[in-house]
Amino acid sequence: MPSLCRDCCESFEINQPRCLGCGSPRIISHPELFELSIAHMDCDAFYASIEKRDNPELSKKPVIIGGGRRGVVSTACYIARIRGVKSAMPMFQAMKLCPDAVVLKPRMDEYVKVSREIRAIMDEMTPSIEPLSLDEAFLDLSGTTRLHGVAPAVMLARLINRMKAELGLTGSIGLSHNKFLAKVASDLEKPRGFSVIGKAETSDFLMEKPISLIWGVGAVTKASLEKAGVRTFADLLRWDRKDLSDRFGTMGDRLWHLARGQDKRRVSAHSPIKSISNETTFFEDTCDPDLLDGHIWRLSERVSDRAKAKECTGRVVSLKLKRANHSVLTRRQSLPDGTQMADRIYHIARALFRQVSEEGPFRLIGVGLSDLSENASGDLIFDLLDPNAKKRQVAERATDIIREKFGSKAIKKGRALR
């Protein structure tokens, strides 16, 4: 039975409870272990793990990354998760489940920095990397055996070991023959997991699994499927492909393939991001125009910073507002040319806010940029009705240079203090 020690990365063909070299019990054995090459790597409680790494006093405490009592949980460490805390859960609910939790605001600059360090390690393994977020990615290691002299499974074990040794973080690996199953596998044994789903076992593995296992099947889709009597993969297998497509559209055809463990999507290193957005939830509902204006500016600045970092521009600016009764208002404006400038995003978002400002009070506000394209500069067309727009753009570019040199707090606009 092909086997691999996850600690010393020694590979052998004898199925033993402990490594023949270092004596570690962390052995993974599978008939197809050295044949599979599509992987999904998911960091374990990424934000919380970075906070615990940087502050050892938090190591044995429940940690939640998120906003105030009106906000939501970004992520939580495994101690908090054991008590029922989940991502996207309202903070007030999380605090009821885990009242002794240490709540920290996200340090996105640090998380991005660490994400880039992990990406640099992966880049040494393969050019075929498809990031899904800061803390997870697909990897295609086909053809790397000749380059590195070892099977993809060994390279993945080395990746996790280097993350622990060099960055003080852990991750979980899913290894299979396609992206769908690789992602499913990475969730089977978290944290510090390494799970394999081979071709030969795919049908048996999926048969009795719930359809919620499918990435992208949320509460609404799940309810629709259950209404049609579909709760497991076995239920899906009883449906004709045409009937599924007629009932659920393109999702139906996708479900037909996934029910059989089929996924022809390639690991794409150039999957374009579709949108950039940022939002904030208030501690108390508000309709204060000055306070909301300050938030619109700060959110526009964050969206702009991300667009500039990714060297892209967007042609659609959007504003999102959630009222006290949780109903959501959205407004969008298309532009004749792309932008990545905070000043322009802000002025458009502020104009959109004026259209709905009387419908408050609001508990959440968000700003977004979509219809993105690769363009490092953008904003080549200037509004003739706003002759000062070009001057503000030049000033913003100069501000960016100063902030890059002296830090993000080197220069702030007065409206950011509202």
SEZABA-935439 format. One record per residue (C-alpha): x, y, z; residue number from 1. Coordinates in steps of 0.5 Angstrom, whole numbers, plus 500, padded with zeros to 3 digits. Example, Ala and Ser with C-alpha at 12.3 -4.5 7.8 and 13.67 -1.06 7.14 Angstrom:
<<525 491 516> 1>
<<527 498 514> 2>
***
This chain:
<<500 500 500> 1>
<<503 507 498> 2>
<<505 511 504> 3>
<<507 517 506> 4>
<<510 520 513> 5>
<<507 527 514> 6>
<<513 529 518> 7>
<<519 527 515> 8>
<<516 526 508> 9>
<<519 519 507> 10>
<<515 515 502> 11>
<<515 507 503> 12>
<<510 502 500> 13>
<<509 498 507> 14>
<<503 500 511> 15>
<<506 501 518> 16>
<<502 504 524> 17>
<<509 509 524> 18>
<<514 512 520> 19>
<<520 507 518> 20>
<<525 513 519> 21>
<<523 518 524> 22>
<<517 514 528> 23>
<<512 519 527> 24>
<<505 516 527> 25>
<<502 521 522> 26>
<<502 516 516> 27>
<<497 517 510> 28>
<<496 511 506> 29>
<<492 510 500> 30>
<<492 506 494> 31>
<<493 512 489> 32>
<<497 516 494> 33>
<<502 517 489> 34>
<<498 518 482> 35>
<<493 524 484> 36>
<<496 531 482> 37>
<<490 536 484> 38>
<<490 539 491> 39>
<<486 544 495> 40>
<<490 547 501> 41>
<<486 551 506> 42>
<<490 554 512> 43>
<<487 552 519> 44>
<<483 558 522> 45>
<<487 563 518> 46>
<<486 570 521> 47>
<<485 567 528> 48>
<<492 563 527> 49>
<<496 569 525> 50>
<<493 573 532> 51>
<<495 567 536> 52>
<<502 566 533> 53>
<<503 573 534> 54>
<<501 573 541> 55>
<<502 567 545> 56>
<<498 569 551> 57>
<<492 567 546> 58>
<<494 560 545> 59>
<<489 557 549> 60>
<<484 562 549> 61>
<<478 562 544> 62>
<<479 568 539> 63>
<<474 571 534> 64>
<<476 575 529> 65>
<<470 580 527> 66>
<<467 587 529> 67>
<<462 589 535> 68>
<<456 586 537> 69>
<<452 588 531> 70>
<<458 585 526> 71>
<<459 578 524> 72>
<<464 573 525> 73>
<<470 573 520> 74>
<<473 567 523> 75>
<<474 564 529> 76>
<<479 559 532> 77>
<<478 552 533> 78>
<<477 553 541> 79>
<<471 557 539> 80>
<<468 553 534> 81>
<<468 547 538> 82>
<<463 552 542> 83>
<<459 553 536> 84>
<<462 559 533> 85>
<<462 560 526> 86>
<<464 564 520> 87>
<<458 569 518> 88>
<<455 568 525> 89>
<<452 575 528> 90>
<<457 577 534> 91>
<<452 577 539> 92>
<<450 570 538> 93>
<<457 568 538> 94>
<<458 572 544> 95>
<<452 568 547> 96>
<<456 561 545> 97>
<<463 563 547> 98>
<<462 569 552> 99>
<<470 569 554> 100>
<<472 569 547> 101>
<<478 574 546> 102>
<<475 579 540> 103>
<<480 582 535> 104>
<<479 586 529> 105>
<<482 584 523> 106>
<<489 586 521> 107>
<<488 585 513> 108>
<<495 588 512> 109>
<<498 583 516> 110>
<<493 577 513> 111>
<<495 579 506> 112>
<<502 579 507> 113>
<<502 572 510> 114>
<<498 570 504> 115>
<<503 572 500> 116>
<<509 569 503> 117>
<<505 562 503> 118>
<<504 563 495> 119>
<<511 564 495> 120>
<<512 557 497> 121>
<<507 554 493> 122>
<<510 558 487> 123>
<<516 554 488> 124>
<<512 547 487> 125>
<<508 549 481> 126>
<<506 555 476> 127>
<<499 552 476> 128>
<<496 555 483> 129>
<<488 558 483> 130>
<<487 562 489> 131>
<<480 562 492> 132>
<<482 567 498> 133>
<<487 569 502> 134>
<<488 562 506> 135>
<<486 557 500> 136>
<<488 555 493> 137>
<<487 549 488> 138>
<<494 547 486> 139>
<<495 542 480> 140>
<<502 538 481> 141>
<<501 534 474> 142>
<<508 534 471> 143>
<<512 536 477> 144>
<<514 529 479> 145>
<<520 530 474> 146>
<<522 537 476> 147>
<<522 535 483> 148>
<<524 528 483> 149>
<<518 526 488> 150>
<<510 525 487> 151>
<<505 531 488> 152>
<<503 528 495> 153>
<<510 529 498> 154>
<<511 536 495> 155>
<<504 537 499> 156>
<<507 535 505> 157>
<<513 539 505> 158>
<<509 545 503> 159>
<<505 544 510> 160>
<<511 543 514> 161>
<<515 549 511> 162>
<<508 553 513> 163>
<<509 551 520> 164>
<<517 552 520> 165>
<<517 558 517> 166>
<<511 562 518> 167>
<<508 558 524> 168>
<<501 556 521> 169>
<<498 550 519> 170>
<<494 548 513> 171>
<<490 542 511> 172>
<<490 538 504> 173>
<<485 535 500> 174>
<<488 531 494> 175>
<<484 528 489> 176>
<<483 527 481> 177>
<<479 534 480> 178>
<<478 540 484> 179>
<<471 538 487> 180>
<<473 532 490> 181>
<<480 536 492> 182>
<<476 541 496> 183>
<<471 536 499> 184>
<<477 532 501> 185>
<<481 538 505> 186>
<<475 539 509> 187>
<<475 532 512> 188>
<<480 532 517> 189>
<<481 539 519> 190>
<<485 542 522> 191>
<<492 539 520> 192>
<<489 534 515> 193>
<<491 530 509> 194>
<<486 527 506> 195>
<<485 523 499> 196>
<<479 521 495> 197>
<<482 516 489> 198>
<<478 515 483> 199>
<<476 508 484> 200>
<<473 510 491> 201>
<<469 516 488> 202>
<<462 513 487> 203>
<<462 509 494> 204>
<<465 515 497> 205>
<<459 520 495> 206>
<<453 516 495> 207>
<<450 517 502> 208>
<<454 524 503> 209>
<<449 530 503> 210>
<<448 535 497> 211>
<<450 541 502> 212>
<<457 538 501> 213>
<<457 541 494> 214>
<<461 548 494> 215>
<<456 553 492> 216>
<<449 550 495> 217>
<<447 555 500> 218>
<<441 555 504> 219>
<<436 557 498> 220>
<<439 552 493> 221>
<<439 546 499> 222>
<<431 548 500> 223>
<<429 547 493> 224>
<<433 541 492> 225>
<<430 538 498> 226>
<<423 540 496> 227>
<<424 536 490> 228>
<<426 530 494> 229>
<<434 531 493> 230>
<<438 530 500> 231>
<<444 526 498> 232>
<<448 524 492> 233>
<<444 518 491> 234>
<<438 522 490> 235>
<<441 526 485> 236>
<<443 519 481> 237>
<<436 517 480> 238>
<<435 524 476> 239>
<<435 524 469> 240>
<<440 529 466> 241>
<<435 533 462> 242>
<<430 533 468> 243>
<<435 536 473> 244>
<<437 541 467> 245>
<<429 543 466> 246>
<<428 543 474> 247>
<<434 547 476> 248>
<<437 550 470> 249>
<<445 550 469> 250>
<<446 548 476> 251>
<<442 542 474> 252>
<<447 540 469> 253>
<<453 541 474> 254>
<<449 537 479> 255>
<<449 531 475> 256>
<<456 531 473> 257>
<<458 532 481> 258>
<<453 527 483> 259>
<<458 522 479> 260>
<<464 525 481> 261>
<<466 529 475> 262>
<<469 536 474> 263>
<<473 538 468> 264>
<<474 545 471> 265>
<<482 546 470> 266>
<<486 549 475> 267>
<<487 556 473> 268>
<<492 561 475> 269>
<<489 567 471> 270>
<<482 566 474> 271>
<<479 573 474> 272>
<<476 577 480> 273>
<<469 579 479> 274>
<<468 584 484> 275>
<<472 588 490> 276>
<<467 590 496> 277>
<<468 592 503> 278>
<<462 594 508> 279>
<<461 595 515> 280>
<<456 594 520> 281>
<<454 599 526> 282>
<<454 598 533> 283>
<<447 602 533> 284>
<<442 604 527> 285>
<<444 611 524> 286>
<<441 616 519> 287>
<<447 621 521> 288>
<<449 624 514> 289>
<<456 626 516> 290>
<<457 619 520> 291>
<<455 615 514> 292>
<<459 620 509> 293>
<<465 618 513> 294>
<<464 611 512> 295>
<<463 612 505> 296>
<<470 615 504> 297>
<<473 610 508> 298>
<<470 604 504> 299>
<<471 607 498> 300>
<<479 608 500> 301>
<<479 601 502> 302>
<<476 598 495> 303>
<<481 603 491> 304>
<<487 600 495> 305>
<<485 593 493> 306>
<<484 595 486> 307>
<<490 598 486> 308>
<<494 593 489> 309>
<<491 588 484> 310>
<<492 593 478> 311>
<<485 593 476> 312>
<<480 598 474> 313>
<<472 597 475> 314>
<<466 600 471> 315>
<<461 599 476> 316>
<<460 602 483> 317>
<<455 600 487> 318>
<<452 602 494> 319>
<<449 597 499> 320>
<<445 599 505> 321>
<<442 594 510> 322>
<<436 597 514> 323>
<<434 596 521> 324>
<<429 591 519> 325>
<<434 587 515> 326>
<<432 589 508> 327>
<<437 591 503> 328>
<<438 597 498> 329>
<<443 596 493> 330>
<<444 602 488> 331>
<<449 601 482> 332>
<<452 606 477> 333>
<<456 604 470> 334>
<<462 609 468> 335>
<<464 610 461> 336>
<<471 608 463> 337>
<<474 604 469> 338>
<<477 607 475> 339>
<<481 605 481> 340>
<<481 612 484> 341>
<<478 613 491> 342>
<<476 620 490> 343>
<<472 618 484> 344>
<<469 611 487> 345>
<<467 616 493> 346>
<<463 621 489> 347>
<<459 616 485> 348>
<<457 612 492> 349>
<<456 619 495> 350>
<<451 620 490> 351>
<<448 614 490> 352>
<<447 614 497> 353>
<<443 621 496> 354>
<<438 617 492> 355>
<<436 613 498> 356>
<<438 617 504> 357>
<<431 618 507> 358>
<<430 611 507> 359>
<<434 610 514> 360>
<<436 609 519> 361>
<<441 604 517> 362>
<<445 598 520> 363>
<<450 596 515> 364>
<<453 600 509> 365>
<<458 597 503> 366>
<<461 600 497> 367>
<<463 595 491> 368>
<<467 596 485> 369>
<<465 591 479> 370>
<<466 589 472> 371>
<<473 589 473> 372>
<<479 589 468> 373>
<<486 589 468> 374>
<<489 596 468> 375>
<<494 599 472> 376>
<<492 606 471> 377>
<<485 607 469> 378>
<<481 614 469> 379>
<<484 617 463> 380>
<<477 620 461> 381>
<<475 626 466> 382>
<<469 629 467> 383>
<<468 636 464> 384>
<<463 638 469> 385>
<<468 637 474> 386>
<<474 640 472> 387>
<<478 639 479> 388>
<<477 631 478> 389>
<<484 631 475> 390>
<<487 635 480> 391>
<<484 630 485> 392>
<<487 624 481> 393>
<<494 627 481> 394>
<<494 629 489> 395>
<<491 622 490> 396>
<<497 618 486> 397>
<<502 623 490> 398>
<<498 621 497> 399>
<<499 613 495> 400>
<<507 614 494> 401>
<<507 618 501> 402>
<<503 612 504> 403>
<<507 607 501> 404>
<<513 610 503> 405>
<<511 612 510> 406>
<<505 608 512> 407>
<<498 608 511> 408>
<<497 613 516> 409>
<<502 618 514> 410>
<<496 622 510> 411>
<<489 622 512> 412>
<<483 626 509> 413>
<<479 630 514> 414>
<<472 626 512> 415>
<<476 620 514> 416>
<<475 622 521> 417>
<<468 623 521> 418>
***
